[in-house]
Amino acid sequence: MKSTQKVAIVTGASQGIGAEIVKAYRKLGYRVLASSRTIKPSDDADIVTVAGDIGDRPTAERVVSEALARFGRIDTLVNNAGIYIGKPFTENTVEDYNAIMNVNMAGFFHITQLSLGEIEKQEGGHVVTVTGSIDNGIKGAYSGLAALTKGGLNAATRALAIEYAEKRIRFNAVAPGATRTPMQAGKDHAMLGKFHPLGRIGEAGEVADAITFLELATFVTGEVLHVDGGRHAGR
């Protein structure tokens, strides 16, 4: 018998925002296929993990095939995997460029393309991507490569929302500001908080809450929801 319990794929799921997203979808009653480079097996029978580089198509293929083998369907994809390289633009190397394009762009392309074929078999679905609050540059933040990739993902979100609207597959994005995660470990959180009008950095759970909102807000598509303490509005 085909399962009716919904299934979400979450990339970049081993820690930080990704780990909170997995928890959020389990609270919604979803089964979850969680993937990252170094993810470990889960004790939860409704969480299956796949380790690998999401920028490599074979990893994306394994993620989709394992989700289908274990759970029989895919309803939601959360593209959370991403890296940030903070350097002055002229100091970025070709290796930096290749690394960020591999995870942020190729990773999105492979898993989204492969998941969509399965999501289309359901009566609607959702793809939500964690991008970044890159609407306005901040002096000293060195966000050139981030803007190149995250801005492209925001644009792709809007374009795909229109392309797939008739199939009732929604595309949304969440754009966090600086967020307390292992990626920010050792950094001056008070200093980073000054970049945000609300005067602090975000929490990983707050980003997961925004994704949960979008999952449940079934009349919302093509949206880029900022979770950045007002940073996108100006300083």
N, C-alpha and C positions, 0 to 999 in steps of 0.2 A: 504494500500500500504506500502510495506517495505521501511523504510527510507534508503537513500543512504548517509546521512551525517554521517561521522565517529564519533566514540565514544571512549573516553579514560577513564580508571579508574585510579585514582591517590590516593595512600594511604599516610598517614601522611600529609594530605593536608591542615590542618587548619592554619598553620603559616610557616614562614621561607621559606626554599627551596620548600616545598610542595605547599604553596600558590602561589609562583612564577611559579611553573610548571603548576598549574591550569590556570593561566593567559596566559601562553605561548601557551597552547593547545587551549584555546579559540581564541587567535589571529590566530591560524592555521585553525580555523573554526570547531573545534571538539566540540561536546557535551561532558560534563565531569561528571562522577560520582566521587565525592570527599569524602574521608573517613578519619576520625581520631577519637580518643577517645572523643574529646570535640568539634567537628566541629558543627557550627551553620548553620541553613538554609540560602540559598543564594537568593538574589533578582533576579538573572539571571535565566530565565526560562530554559536555556540550561545547568545549573549546578544543579545537584541533590546531596544532602549530606546524608551520612549515618554515624551516630556516633556509635562507638564501638571499642573493642579491636581486632585488626586484627589477633592477635595470637590465638583467639578463632575461631574455624571453623564456628560456627553459624553466626558470624559477616561477615566472608568472603562469606558465602552463601547468606546473606542478600544483600551484596554489589552487587554480580553478579545478583541476581534475580531482584533487584531494577533497575539496569542498563538496563536489558532486558525489564522490565515492562514499564519503562519510555521512553527508546530510541530504543529498539528493536534489538540491536546488540552490540558487543564489538570488537574493532579493535586493541586497544593498552592498555597495562597495564604498569603503572609506579609504581614500588615497591619503594616507598620513605620512608615508615615508618621505623624508626630505633632509637635505643637509644645507648648512650655511657656511660660507667661507668669507670671512670679513677681512678684506685687504683693500688698500687703494687700488682702483681699477687697473692702473698700469703695472701693478705688481702681481696681478693674477697671472699664473702660468698656464700653459696649455693643459697641464695635468689637472690644475684646479678647474678649468673650464670643462674638461672631459668628465671629471668626477661629478660636478654638480649637474651637468646635463644628463649623465647616466641615471642618477637617482631621481632627480626632480622631474625630468622631462621623459626620458625613455621609460622610466618606471611607471609613470602615469599612462603613457601610450600603450605599453604591453598589457598591463593588467586591466585597464579600462576596456580596451578592444576585445580582449578575450572574455571578460565578465559580461559584457553587454549581450553577447550571443545567448547567454544563459538567462540573464535578467529579462530579456525579451519574451521568454517562455512563460513568465508570470503575468499576472494582471496588474502591471505597473511595477515600478521599482525606483531606486534612488542611487545616485552616485554623488558623494560629497567629498570634496578635496580640501585638505588643509593647506592653505597658501601662505600669505603673510601680509602684514600691514605695510605695503610699500607704495601707497598712493602719493605720499610726499616724502622726499628725501630728508635725511637728518644729517647735518654736518658732523663728520667724524664717525658716522655709522658704517660707511663703506658697504653699501648695499647694492652695488652695480650688478653683480652676478645674481644676487637674490631677485632683484627687480626684473632681470632678463627672464628668469624662469618663472617666478611666482606671478608676475604680470601676465605672462603667456598663459598660465593655468587659469587665471581669472577670466581672461578673454575666451579661452576654450570652454570654460564652464558656461558662459552665456551663449556661445554658439551652439554647443551641444544641447543646451536646454531647449532651444528652438527646434533643432533637428529631430529630437526624440519626443517632443511634446505630444504628438499624435499617438505615440506608443505608450503614453502615460509613464514614461521614465523621466524622473526629475533630476536635474543637475544643479547642485549648489556648491558653494565654497564657504569656508570659514577662514578669516584672515586674522590670525593672532598678532599681537604685539610681543614684546619681550615677555617670556613666560618662564616660571620657575620649573625647570626640568634639569636632568643631568647635563644637557647641552650647555646650560648656564652655570654649572657648578664652578665655584671659585671666582665668579664675576661679582662686581659690586652691584648688588640688586638695588640699593638705594640710588645709586647713580643712574642705573637703567630706568628706574621708576620716574625720574625727572623728565624722561622723554614722553611720558604719558600724562595728559591733563589730570587724570585722577590720582596721580602722584605715587603710583606703585606699579610693580610688574604683575602680570596675571598668574593665575594658578592653572595647572593642567586640567583640573576638574572643571574649571569655568569654560574651557574650550570644549570639553566633552559635553557639557550642558548645552552649549550652542548647537552642537551637532545633533544632540537628542531633540532639541527644539525643531530643527530642520527636518529630522526624520518624521516627526509627528505632524508637522505643518504641511499637510498634503496639497495645499493650494499655493505653495511657494516653490518657484523654480527660477533658475537664472540669477539667483541672489548671491552676492558676496557679503557675508555677514561679518562685520569687524568686531573682534573681541580684543580690543587694544586700549581700553581706558580712554577713548576719545582721540587717540593719536591721529587717526585719519582725517579728523575734522580740522586739525590745525593745532598750533602751539603758540 
